[in-house]
Amino acid sequence: MLSTEPARCMGFRDSYLLFQKHRRLYKLIVTEEEKFNLIEREVIPHSYKGRAIGIVTARSVYLEFGSRIVVGGKRIIDDYYEEEAKKYGFEPGQLADPDDKLPPPGVPYNKNQYVAWHGASSVYHQYAQAQPSREVFKDNIHKRKKIIVTDENWMLEHANAASQYNHEILLRRKQTAGVYEPHTGVRFYPAITQPSRAELVHVSRAIDYIEEDPSSNKKTSSPRIIIETVLETPNNAKLLGLKNVPPHIFESASQEVKEAILKQQELERQWE
């Protein structure tokens, strides 16, 4: 198949976008000899002699799109992966593309509506208005930097985008007391808000606790163990990061500065 035809049939402006979104498809570029053979057979117009002609196997297109690429295709009946279509809740015989205008009985189907030199551009615009792509919504919500993605740099750009997303998540976690992470369903809290150590202080063996006995209306004295939890948090404004100052700094520092650094290091080590 000429790659432009299934691309326009599925609502893509050109085959480049088709292969960017569906990477299981493999495009071949015909040789000059093959191109002129197609021109001589009137498969493509003579005006295409200076262009690169891409082709893709019909089988791979059918595997990728199933009933959506078939004329009057019906779900499950015309799908290659029938069980997968059933999991999506499609009913057997349901039209894959209800907007596809099928001709009445006895009238041939207009296959040229997806061919570029027969006015396929108007068909594409019709699909584009009815079903805007996911990228349109993303660009409206968040203005993205325009980067041309190619077969050579797509993996690098994907890694950069993932790294930037992780960086933004980290910043939000630091700025708030807790961030709900939709990918894991867990609420994350900054490490500085969580306890790093616990200390148990023994105040006394027992404390006489006076309580009333409801049955006798008398007060009795009995020992009880009372545990009180006290939380202490560091003053982040005073944690200056001087805990790991190298020793050679003290060689050129005055005694006053040296004592101040040692005092600060002792304060920061309390919150390790």
VOGU-3710 file (C-alpha; in Angstrom, 3 decimals, decimal comma):
1> mlsteparcm> 0,000/0,000/0,000  1,141/3,559/-0,607  1,745/4,807/2,926  -0,181/8,044/2,356  -3,451/6,221/1,693  -3,840/4,298/4,997  -2,533/7,418/6,759  -5,343/9,582/5,389  -7,841/6,775/5,884  -7,019/6,795/9,611
11> gfrdsyllfq> -7,186/10,605/9,827  -3,484/11,505/9,637  -2,310/14,393/7,490  0,612/12,433/6,068  2,418/9,133/6,469  5,117/10,682/8,668  2,623/11,201/11,490  1,212/7,724/10,945  4,581/6,055/11,476  5,387/8,302/14,435
21> khrrlykliv> 2,227/7,222/16,273  2,233/3,565/15,191  5,788/2,310/15,410  4,908/-1,300/14,677  4,425/-0,247/11,058  7,516/-0,309/8,864  7,848/2,009/5,884  9,883/1,170/2,818  11,087/3,741/0,281  10,810/2,462/-3,277
31> teeekfnlie> 13,754/2,666/-5,632  13,816/4,898/-8,698  13,189/1,887/-10,934  10,188/0,827/-8,858  8,849/4,393/-8,794  8,873/4,736/-12,584  7,276/1,332/-12,845  4,381/2,601/-10,710  4,141/5,702/-12,887  4,027/3,639/-16,070
41> reviphsykg> 1,268/1,476/-14,608  -0,587/4,685/-13,631  -0,624/3,704/-9,946  0,835/7,105/-9,075  0,770/10,282/-11,215  3,743/11,446/-13,276  4,113/14,489/-11,010  5,419/12,175/-8,280  8,599/11,351/-10,191  10,635/13,751/-8,043
51> raigivtars> 9,248/12,592/-4,698  10,221/9,812/-2,307  7,473/7,194/-2,397  6,858/5,222/0,791  5,013/1,920/0,906  3,837/-0,325/3,735  2,515/-3,871/3,681  -1,260/-4,202/3,765  -0,961/-7,039/6,271  0,864/-4,895/8,824
61> vylefgsriv> -1,727/-2,130/8,395  -4,540/-4,622/8,945  -2,800/-6,030/12,032  -2,500/-2,507/13,457  -5,990/-1,153/12,732  -8,180/-4,198/12,167  -11,757/-3,472/11,136  -11,124/0,272/10,992  -9,124/-0,147/7,779  -11,699/-2,402/6,108
71> vggkriiddy> -14,449/-0,959/3,904  -17,602/-1,192/6,012  -15,545/-2,989/8,651  -17,396/-4,615/11,521  -16,000/-5,035/15,006  -14,752/-8,505/15,987  -15,936/-9,984/12,653  -13,350/-8,018/10,651  -10,815/-7,496/13,463  -7,586/-9,470/13,395
81> yeeeakkygf> -7,319/-9,617/17,204  -10,866/-10,714/18,024  -10,309/-11,425/21,724  -8,696/-8,031/22,262  -11,663/-6,334/20,597  -14,026/-8,199/22,916  -12,102/-6,957/25,965  -12,783/-3,380/24,852  -16,492/-4,114/24,944  -17,217/-4,045/21,216
91> epgqladpdd> -20,209/-5,956/19,958  -19,900/-8,339/16,976  -21,145/-6,656/13,820  -20,806/-3,127/15,217  -19,531/-0,709/12,558  -15,945/0,268/13,256  -16,477/3,669/11,628  -20,125/4,784/11,789  -19,216/7,976/9,868  -18,009/6,034/6,836
101> klpppgvpyn> -20,620/6,632/4,154  -21,156/3,340/2,378  -22,700/3,416/-1,116  -26,052/1,765/-1,772  -26,110/-1,816/-3,096  -24,741/-2,115/-6,619  -22,704/1,096/-6,431  -18,931/0,638/-6,135  -17,122/2,076/-3,131  -15,146/5,248/-3,811
111> knqyvawhga> -11,625/4,079/-3,028  -10,136/7,275/-4,433  -11,366/9,341/-1,498  -8,118/8,554/0,337  -5,813/9,086/-2,654  -3,869/12,344/-2,576  -4,226/13,282/-6,264  -7,992/12,690/-6,096  -8,671/15,235/-3,345  -7,943/13,213/-0,208
121> ssvyhqyaqa> -6,981/16,378/1,654  -10,651/17,301/2,099  -11,314/13,886/3,642  -8,497/14,449/6,103  -9,877/17,826/7,208  -13,273/16,231/7,743  -11,753/13,647/10,080  -9,552/16,184/11,811  -12,500/18,333/12,853  -14,513/15,405/14,162
131> qpsrevfkdn> -11,687/13,704/16,038  -8,908/16,074/17,108  -5,775/14,270/18,091  -4,540/13,887/21,625  -1,626/16,209/20,955  -4,032/19,100/20,247  -5,463/18,904/23,758  -1,996/18,675/25,304  -0,767/21,729/23,421  -3,813/23,747/24,526
141> ihkrkkiivt> -3,306/22,847/28,168  0,445/23,231/28,362  2,458/25,132/25,792  5,317/22,888/24,825  8,621/23,705/23,257  8,593/22,913/19,569  10,981/20,025/18,973  11,155/18,177/15,701  11,028/14,478/16,552  12,689/12,154/14,084
151> denwmlehan> 13,497/8,468/13,908  16,967/9,287/15,243  16,103/11,457/18,265  12,681/10,195/19,429  14,130/8,021/22,196  16,329/10,871/23,488  13,404/13,320/23,491  11,239/10,778/25,302  13,916/10,323/27,977  14,323/14,094/28,360
161> aasqynheil> 10,567/14,537/28,763  10,431/11,805/31,408  13,370/13,369/33,261  11,739/16,808/33,193  8,481/15,345/34,472  10,276/13,649/37,381  12,031/16,928/38,192  8,712/18,805/38,325  7,260/16,137/40,621  10,240/16,501/42,962
171> lrrkqtagvy> 9,803/20,285/43,142  6,106/19,958/43,994  6,842/17,418/46,713  9,305/19,802/48,335  6,931/22,759/48,189  3,930/21,087/49,782  3,248/18,950/52,837  2,089/16,062/50,682  1,563/15,274/47,012  -0,815/12,684/45,643
181> ephtgvrfyp> 0,886/10,675/42,916  -1,774/9,517/40,408  0,477/6,868/38,833  0,935/4,981/42,104  -2,124/6,049/44,107  0,123/6,991/47,039  0,526/10,322/48,836  4,177/11,310/49,196  5,589/13,542/51,920  8,961/15,330/51,988
191> aitqpsrael> 11,645/13,507/53,951  12,174/16,561/56,164  8,657/16,077/57,585  9,267/12,453/58,572  10,968/11,245/61,759  14,590/10,270/61,353  15,161/8,898/64,868  13,360/8,097/68,111  14,565/8,519/71,696  12,941/6,947/74,771
201> vhvsraidyi> 13,467/8,866/78,030  12,643/7,156/81,344  11,153/9,735/83,711  10,123/7,554/86,673  9,160/3,972/87,451  5,490/4,580/88,124  3,033/7,335/88,757  0,244/6,987/91,288  -2,907/7,476/89,325  -6,136/8,097/91,285
211> eedpssnkkt> -9,204/6,665/89,640  -12,757/6,118/90,703  -14,286/2,679/91,030  -17,806/2,914/89,551  -19,023/-0,147/91,485  -18,090/1,135/94,944  -17,976/4,874/94,414  -14,519/4,872/95,975  -11,235/6,262/94,758  -8,408/3,787/94,418
221> sspriiietv> -4,716/4,314/93,814  -2,922/2,092/91,288  0,318/2,431/89,313  0,048/3,260/85,648  2,596/3,618/82,879  2,229/6,890/80,984  3,948/7,334/77,645  4,098/10,802/76,180  5,263/11,472/72,645  7,067/14,706/71,934
231> letpnnakll> 7,860/15,658/68,348  10,712/17,998/67,538  11,487/19,363/64,110  14,631/21,197/63,037  14,633/24,812/62,029  15,405/24,441/58,350  16,610/28,031/58,202  19,471/27,071/60,527  20,555/23,983/58,577  23,219/25,585/56,427
241> glknvpphif> 24,918/22,469/55,103  28,163/22,974/57,060  28,175/19,436/58,451  30,698/18,192/55,875  33,055/21,178/55,744  36,528/19,858/54,787  39,230/20,212/57,493  41,525/22,421/55,384  38,994/25,245/55,695  39,938/25,661/59,349
251> esasqevkea> 43,585/26,352/58,459  42,803/29,811/57,093  39,812/30,576/59,355  39,996/32,608/62,534  39,295/31,051/65,897  35,898/32,755/66,067  34,859/31,416/62,669  36,171/27,969/63,537  34,116/27,826/66,746  31,013/28,998/64,873
261> ilkqqelerq> 31,433/26,264/62,261  31,943/23,568/64,906  28,863/24,745/66,756  26,830/24,654/63,542  28,106/21,157/62,714  27,064/19,899/66,131  23,569/21,361/65,594  23,176/19,733/62,185  24,422/16,332/63,396  21,578/16,267/65,900
271> we> 19,157/15,917/62,986  20,947/13,265/60,970
//
